[in-house]
Amino acid sequence: MKTFRSLTLFTLLAGLVLPLAALEPVNLSVAKEAVIRYANTGEYERDAAVIARYATDWITARAERKLEGEKLAIVLDIDETALSNLAHMKEMDFGYIPDLWDAWVANHHAPPIEPVLAVYQQAQRLGIEVFFITGRREKDRPGTESNLRASGYGDYVHLYLKPDDFQEPTQVFKTATREKIAGEGWTIIANLGDQQSDLDGGASERIFKLPNPFYLIK
């Protein structure tokens, strides 16, 4: 009996020093299935449409309160904001292969995200200037310009891409670019993007975060 008690006590004490098991993350295959389901069922587009409607309502109301001499502008990101790369991401099983991504950009097949295209069109009707600021590199300019034109954004004037040798986080580039635009006398009334790094850093009156469960850029 004494031996049994000693073994029981030892077992209990040993259990006290065992590390707690880590909570296992969601299995990657399960996570991918959830993302695909979110996109394929229309939930993704519906969520994007809700945010785009908020943006449209805001820029419309803000244009009505435009001050004399005020130059109003909005900023649009490109990937997963103005254009959708979902077809390419599915083909890559949500991986990133630089050469294949470059080919996708060069072939300019990305379709517009229709609710955001509607924001762009409303801005055009209201006489609000549109600035595209993207994390794409300067080397991607030809394919990006062709894609924007083919997708209904053909009347744009301003397209800012990261320099090919830019090494800092994307947020640094985007914030500095918005500050440059503001410094030229523009009032950025709305900034639309799918990444928090598109939106952080200020230099806009309102921000609008579109859904993106596919990847994260800092």
Secondary structure in CASP SS format (residue, H / E / C, confidence):
PFRMAT SS
TARGET T0000
AUTHOR 0000-0000-0000
METHOD secondary structure of the structure
MODEL  1
M C 1.00
K H 1.00
T H 1.00
F H 1.00
R H 1.00
S H 1.00
L H 1.00
T H 1.00
L H 1.00
F H 1.00
T H 1.00
L H 1.00
L H 1.00
A H 1.00
G H 1.00
L H 1.00
V H 1.00
L C 1.00
P C 1.00
L C 1.00
A C 1.00
A C 1.00
L C 1.00
E C 1.00
P C 1.00
V C 1.00
N C 1.00
L H 1.00
S H 1.00
V H 1.00
A H 1.00
K H 1.00
E H 1.00
A H 1.00
V H 1.00
I H 1.00
R H 1.00
Y H 1.00
A H 1.00
N H 1.00
T C 1.00
G C 1.00
E H 1.00
Y H 1.00
E H 1.00
R H 1.00
D H 1.00
A H 1.00
A H 1.00
V H 1.00
I H 1.00
A H 1.00
R H 1.00
Y H 1.00
A H 1.00
T H 1.00
D H 1.00
W H 1.00
I H 1.00
T H 1.00
A H 1.00
R H 1.00
A H 1.00
E H 1.00
R C 1.00
K C 1.00
L C 1.00
E C 1.00
G C 1.00
E C 1.00
K E 1.00
L E 1.00
A E 1.00
I E 1.00
V E 1.00
L E 1.00
D C 1.00
I C 1.00
D E 1.00
E C 1.00
T C 1.00
A C 1.00
L E 1.00
S C 1.00
N C 1.00
L H 1.00
A H 1.00
H H 1.00
M H 1.00
K H 1.00
E H 1.00
M C 1.00
D C 1.00
F C 1.00
G C 1.00
Y C 1.00
I C 1.00
P H 1.00
D H 1.00
L H 1.00
W H 1.00
D H 1.00
A H 1.00
W H 1.00
V H 1.00
A H 1.00
N H 1.00
H C 1.00
H C 1.00
A C 1.00
P C 1.00
P E 1.00
I C 1.00
E H 1.00
P H 1.00
V H 1.00
L H 1.00
A H 1.00
V H 1.00
Y H 1.00
Q H 1.00
Q H 1.00
A H 1.00
Q H 1.00
R H 1.00
L H 1.00
G C 1.00
I C 1.00
E E 1.00
V E 1.00
F E 1.00
F E 1.00
I E 1.00
T E 1.00
G E 1.00
R E 1.00
R E 1.00
E H 1.00
K H 1.00
D H 1.00
R H 1.00
P H 1.00
G H 1.00
T H 1.00
E H 1.00
S H 1.00
N H 1.00
L H 1.00
R H 1.00
A H 1.00
S C 1.00
G C 1.00
Y C 1.00
G C 1.00
D C 1.00
Y C 1.00
V C 1.00
H E 1.00
L E 1.00
Y E 1.00
L E 1.00
K E 1.00
P C 1.00
D C 1.00
D C 1.00
F C 1.00
Q C 1.00
E C 1.00
P C 1.00
T H 1.00
Q H 1.00
V H 1.00
F H 1.00
K H 1.00
T H 1.00
A H 1.00
T H 1.00
R H 1.00
E H 1.00
K H 1.00
I H 1.00
A H 1.00
G H 1.00
E C 1.00
G C 1.00
W E 1.00
T E 1.00
I E 1.00
I E 1.00
A E 1.00
N E 1.00
L E 1.00
G E 1.00
D C 1.00
Q C 1.00
Q H 1.00
S H 1.00
D H 1.00
L H 1.00
D C 1.00
G C 1.00
G C 1.00
A C 1.00
S C 1.00
E C 1.00
R C 1.00
I E 1.00
F E 1.00
K E 1.00
L C 1.00
P C 1.00
N C 1.00
P C 1.00
F C 1.00
Y C 1.00
L C 1.00
I C 1.00
K C 1.00
END
